[in-house]
Amino acid sequence: MKRTIITTALLCGPSLAFPQSSVTLYGLLEDGVTYVNNSGDKGSVTSLVSSIAQGNKWGLLGTEDLGSGWKTIFKLENGFNPNNGKLGNGGLEFGRSAFIGVANDRLGTFTLGRQYDAIPDFYAPTTMNGNWGAYFSHANDIDNSDSTYRISSTVKYVSPNMNGLQVEGLVALGGVPGSVSAKSTVSAGVRFSNGPIYVAAAYTSSKTPASQFPDGNWVANQQRPTANGAFGYVGQPANMQVAGIGGTYQFGKAKVGLSYDNVRFADANGTNRPVLFNNYEIWSQYYWTPFLAFAAGYTFTSVTSDSGNSHHPRYNQFNLIADYFISKRTDIQILTVFQKTSGGALADIYNGFPATQSSTDRQLLARVAIRHKF
């Protein structure tokens, strides 16, 4: 349960009214057992792994009414690993989120700090990993639709909801002397939500992303063969661009989702050549009862490069999950993922959590987990 503290300032007389403020404590715990049938040349692996369905976190969310429709807002969110007590997100105290700003019902929200860009904000809800977590990500979350990394030093604007339409813009300042664009990020998105329909498009461009985003699953600072999986084709890119579009439609107890995104890494692996990832996904969800939901999906990832390499890696991934809600705040998840690759790629389902890439073109994963929100 969220704990909220509300304070009201009263001074010297009933005629004086002062703004109301509140601070809410919230959080989430998720943990489970994951089995992977092939982890390199070491065979199968079974391990306790957390932060898969959602990241473990606790946070503080604060507001203060400023009057005339304005309010001050702030958010501080910490990520951690319950299995060893360590901080997540690169060891940062508030690595998941930390921002302050102002909001107005008519004009929108303006915030400063460490925040999400438009890909996880707007595009991710159209993907399976945006709804059920990391193991359903597109090629090790190559597009960041699973929020593997956040962006520091950002200025962000989110418009009010205009009859279902909403837009977002974000700029991250690199802070490099003599250059405004060095180590910078720009992002923009638009979404429309009305009844059963949700449609969104988003774009993010980042300079030297390996140095901007050292936390999470981001391993693009490594070059082949050091890096495994999809990121092994990337290396030290000069620039990363992600563009995604998708939508969902709800009808009765069922929902279907479609998404496509293109990820472009410039000057990849120490060359002046780009590497492109195209991710296509289709999925569906059905509530068998109000407490039991099933979902299934398929993702296809194609990797292309003009490096002269004859390999054209492809990833076919099949996802299945059953989600049983014990209560409004606690659920049990059972899921399985199967990946089949071609074009010289080795199978690799979310590298490092807990397995490395397979020694073959196939990999199977299964997981049982529990999640609780408070």
C-alpha positions in Angstrom: 0.0 0.0 0.0 1.3 3.5 -0.8 1.9 5.6 2.3 1.0 9.2 2.0 1.9 12.1 4.4 -0.2 15.2 3.9 0.8 18.5 5.5 -1.1 21.8 5.7 0.4 25.0 6.9 -1.8 27.1 9.1 -0.8 30.4 10.5 -2.4 32.9 12.9 -6.0 33.0 11.9 -8.7 31.2 10.0 -8.7 33.7 7.1 -5.3 32.5 5.8 -5.2 29.5 3.6 -2.0 27.8 2.6 -1.2 25.2 -0.1 -1.4 21.5 0.6 1.6 19.3 0.0 2.0 15.5 0.1 4.8 12.9 -0.1 4.0 9.3 -1.1 6.2 6.3 -0.3 5.8 3.5 -2.9 7.7 0.5 -4.1 7.8 -2.9 -5.7 9.5 -6.3 -5.0 9.9 -9.0 -7.7 12.0 -12.2 -7.5 11.9 -15.6 -9.1 13.8 -18.7 -10.3 15.0 -18.7 -13.9 16.2 -21.8 -15.8 18.1 -21.5 -19.1 19.0 -24.7 -21.0 22.2 -23.6 -22.6 24.7 -20.9 -21.2 27.7 -21.0 -23.5 29.8 -24.1 -23.1 28.8 -24.4 -19.4 25.5 -26.2 -20.0 22.2 -25.3 -18.3 21.9 -22.7 -15.5 19.3 -22.2 -12.7 19.4 -19.1 -10.7 17.5 -16.7 -8.5 17.0 -13.5 -10.6 15.1 -10.4 -9.7 13.8 -7.3 -11.5 12.5 -9.2 -14.6 8.7 -8.4 -14.7 9.5 -5.0 -13.3 12.5 -3.5 -11.5 12.7 -3.7 -7.8 12.3 -0.2 -6.4 11.2 2.1 -3.7 10.6 5.8 -4.1 9.2 9.1 -3.0 6.7 11.1 -5.0 6.0 14.6 -3.8 3.6 17.4 -4.8 2.8 20.9 -3.5 -0.1 23.0 -4.7 1.1 26.4 -5.8 -2.3 27.8 -6.7 -3.8 29.0 -10.0 -3.6 25.4 -11.4 0.2 25.0 -10.8 2.0 22.5 -8.5 5.5 21.6 -7.8 6.4 17.9 -8.3 9.4 15.7 -7.5 10.3 12.0 -7.7 13.2 10.1 -6.3 13.3 6.3 -7.2 15.9 3.8 -6.0 16.6 0.4 -7.7 18.1 -2.5 -5.8 18.7 -6.3 -5.9 16.8 -8.1 -3.1 19.0 -11.2 -3.5 22.2 -9.4 -2.4 21.1 -6.0 -1.2 23.1 -4.1 -3.7 22.0 -1.0 -5.5 20.9 -1.4 -9.1 21.2 1.0 -12.1 25.0 1.2 -12.0 25.1 1.6 -8.2 23.4 5.0 -8.2 21.3 5.8 -5.1 18.4 7.1 -7.2 19.4 5.5 -10.5 15.9 4.7 -11.7 14.6 8.3 -11.5 15.3 11.6 -9.9 13.6 14.8 -11.0 11.9 18.0 -10.0 9.6 20.3 -11.9 6.2 22.0 -12.2 2.9 20.8 -13.6 -0.2 22.6 -14.8 -3.4 20.9 -15.9 -3.7 23.1 -19.0 -0.1 23.7 -19.9 1.6 20.4 -19.2 4.5 19.2 -17.1 8.1 20.5 -17.1 10.8 18.5 -15.3 14.6 18.5 -14.8 16.8 15.5 -13.8 17.3 11.8 -14.6 14.3 10.6 -16.5 12.9 8.3 -19.1 12.7 9.2 -22.8 9.8 8.8 -25.2 10.6 5.2 -26.2 9.8 3.7 -22.8 7.2 6.4 -22.0 5.0 6.1 -25.1 6.2 3.3 -27.4 6.9 0.5 -24.8 3.2 -0.1 -23.9 2.7 -1.4 -27.4 5.3 -4.2 -26.8 5.2 -7.4 -24.8 8.2 -6.5 -22.7 6.6 -3.2 -21.9 3.8 -5.1 -20.3 5.5 -8.2 -18.8 9.1 -7.5 -18.6 12.7 -8.0 -19.6 12.8 -11.6 -21.0 10.4 -10.5 -23.8 12.7 -7.7 -24.9 13.8 -7.1 -28.5 17.3 -8.5 -28.9 18.6 -7.8 -25.3 16.6 -4.6 -25.2 18.5 -3.1 -28.1 15.8 -0.4 -28.5 15.5 0.4 -24.7 11.8 -0.3 -24.9 12.3 -2.2 -21.6 13.9 0.9 -19.9 17.3 -0.8 -19.4 18.9 2.7 -19.1 17.7 6.2 -18.1 19.0 9.5 -19.2 20.7 12.0 -16.9 20.7 15.8 -17.1 17.5 16.1 -19.0 14.9 18.8 -19.6 11.5 17.2 -20.3 8.1 18.4 -21.3 4.9 16.3 -21.4 1.7 17.9 -22.7 -1.7 17.6 -21.0 -4.1 15.0 -22.3 -5.9 16.7 -25.2 -8.9 14.4 -25.9 -6.7 11.4 -25.9 -3.7 13.0 -27.7 -0.4 13.6 -25.8 3.1 14.7 -26.9 6.5 14.6 -25.2 9.9 16.2 -25.8 13.2 15.6 -24.0 16.7 17.1 -24.3 19.7 15.8 -22.4 22.6 18.2 -22.1 26.0 16.5 -22.3 27.9 19.1 -20.3 31.0 18.9 -22.6 33.0 22.1 -22.7 33.0 23.7 -26.2 30.2 21.5 -27.5 26.5 21.6 -26.9 25.8 18.4 -28.9 28.5 16.1 -27.5 27.1 13.3 -25.3 23.6 14.7 -25.8 20.2 13.1 -26.3 17.0 14.3 -27.9 13.7 12.5 -27.8 10.1 13.1 -28.9 6.9 11.1 -28.9 3.2 11.2 -29.6 0.4 8.9 -28.4 -3.3 8.7 -28.8 -5.5 6.7 -26.3 -9.2 6.5 -26.5 -11.3 3.7 -25.2 -9.9 0.4 -26.5 -7.4 2.0 -28.9 -3.8 3.0 -28.0 -1.4 4.2 -30.8 2.1 5.7 -30.2 5.2 6.7 -32.1 8.6 7.8 -30.5 12.1 8.7 -31.5 15.3 9.0 -29.6 18.8 10.0 -30.8 21.9 9.8 -28.5 25.5 10.8 -29.1 28.2 8.4 -27.9 25.6 6.2 -26.1 28.1 3.8 -24.5 29.5 6.6 -22.4 26.1 8.1 -21.7 24.5 4.9 -20.5 27.0 2.7 -18.6 24.3 1.2 -16.3 21.9 -1.6 -16.8 22.3 -4.1 -19.7 24.1 -1.6 -21.9 27.3 -3.3 -23.1 27.8 -1.5 -26.4 31.2 -0.2 -25.0 32.5 -3.7 -25.7 33.5 -4.9 -29.1 33.2 -8.4 -30.5 34.0 -11.0 -29.4 34.0 -9.5 -25.9 30.4 -8.5 -26.0 27.8 -11.3 -26.4 24.5 -11.4 -28.2 23.0 -8.5 -30.2 25.2 -5.9 -28.6 28.2 -7.7 -29.9 27.5 -6.3 -33.4 27.5 -2.7 -32.1 30.8 -1.8 -30.3 31.6 1.8 -29.6 29.0 3.6 -31.7 29.2 7.3 -32.4 25.4 7.7 -32.4 22.3 5.7 -31.7 18.9 6.4 -33.2 15.7 4.6 -32.2 12.4 5.1 -34.0 9.3 3.0 -33.0 5.6 2.9 -33.8 3.0 0.5 -32.4 -0.5 0.1 -31.1 -2.9 -2.0 -29.0 -6.6 -2.8 -29.3 -8.7 -4.1 -26.4 -11.9 -6.0 -27.1 -13.6 -7.6 -24.2 -11.3 -9.9 -22.2 -8.7 -9.8 -25.0 -6.0 -7.4 -26.2 -3.7 -7.5 -29.3 -0.6 -5.5 -29.9 1.6 -4.7 -32.9 4.9 -2.9 -32.9 7.9 -2.1 -35.2 11.1 -0.2 -34.4 14.3 0.6 -36.2 17.6 1.0 -34.3 20.6 2.5 -36.0 24.1 2.6 -34.6 26.6 4.8 -36.5 30.3 4.0 -36.7 29.8 0.7 -35.0 32.7 -1.5 -33.8 35.4 1.0 -34.5 34.4 1.5 -38.1 32.6 4.2 -40.1 29.8 1.9 -41.0 26.3 1.6 -39.4 24.6 -1.4 -38.0 20.8 -1.5 -38.2 18.3 -3.5 -36.1 14.7 -4.0 -37.3 12.3 -5.4 -34.6 8.8 -6.6 -35.4 6.4 -7.9 -32.8 2.9 -9.2 -32.5 1.3 -10.4 -29.3 -2.1 -11.1 -27.6 -3.5 -11.2 -24.1 -6.6 -12.9 -22.7 -8.1 -12.7 -19.2 -9.4 -16.2 -18.6 -10.8 -14.9 -15.2 -10.4 -11.5 -13.5 -7.5 -13.1 -11.7 -5.8 -15.1 -14.4 -4.3 -13.8 -17.6 -2.4 -15.5 -20.5 -0.3 -13.8 -23.1 1.7 -15.0 -26.1 3.8 -13.2 -28.6 6.4 -13.5 -31.4 9.3 -11.1 -32.1 11.5 -11.1 -35.2 14.8 -9.1 -35.2 16.9 -8.6 -38.4 20.4 -7.2 -38.2 22.0 -5.6 -41.3 25.4 -3.9 -41.8 27.4 -2.7 -44.8 30.6 -3.9 -43.1 31.2 -6.5 -45.9 30.4 -9.3 -43.5 28.3 -12.0 -45.2 26.4 -12.7 -42.0 22.9 -11.4 -41.7 21.9 -12.2 -38.1 18.2 -12.9 -37.4 16.5 -13.6 -34.1 13.1 -15.4 -33.8 11.7 -15.3 -30.3 8.5 -17.0 -29.0 7.1 -15.8 -25.7 4.4 -17.2 -23.4 3.3 -16.2 -19.9 0.6 -17.0 -17.4 -0.1 -14.3 -14.7 -2.2 -15.1 -11.6 -3.2 -12.3 -9.3 -3.5 -13.4 -5.7 -4.6 -10.0 -4.7 -4.7 -6.5 -6.2 -1.0 -6.0 -5.3 0.5 -9.5 -5.5 0.8 -11.9 -8.5 2.5 -15.1 -9.5 4.0 -15.3 -13.0 5.0 -18.5 -15.0 6.7 -17.8 -18.3 8.8 -19.4 -21.0 10.8 -18.0 -23.9 12.3 -19.9 -26.9 14.7 -18.2 -29.3 16.0 -19.5 -32.6 18.6 -17.6 -34.6 20.1 -17.7 -38.0 22.7 -15.9 -40.1 25.6 -16.7 -37.9 24.1 -15.5 -34.6 24.0 -17.5 -31.4 20.8 -17.5 -29.4 20.9 -15.1 -26.5 17.8 -14.3 -24.3 18.5 -11.2 -22.2 22.3 -11.8 -21.7 23.6 -12.1 -18.2 20.2 -12.6 -16.5 21.3 -15.3 -15.7 22.8 -17.0 -18.7 25.3 -15.9 -21.4 24.6 -16.6 -25.1 24.0 -20.2 -26.1 26.7 -22.3 -27.8 24.1 -23.0 -30.5 21.4 -21.2 -32.5 18.7 -22.1 -29.9 18.0 -21.2 -26.3 15.1 -22.0 -24.0 14.2 -20.1 -20.8 11.6 -20.8 -18.1 10.8 -18.8 -15.0 8.5 -18.7 -11.9 8.3 -15.5 -10.0 6.3 -13.4 -7.5 5.7 -9.7 -7.5 4.3 -7.4 -4.8 3.5 -3.7 -5.1 3.2 -1.3 -2.1 
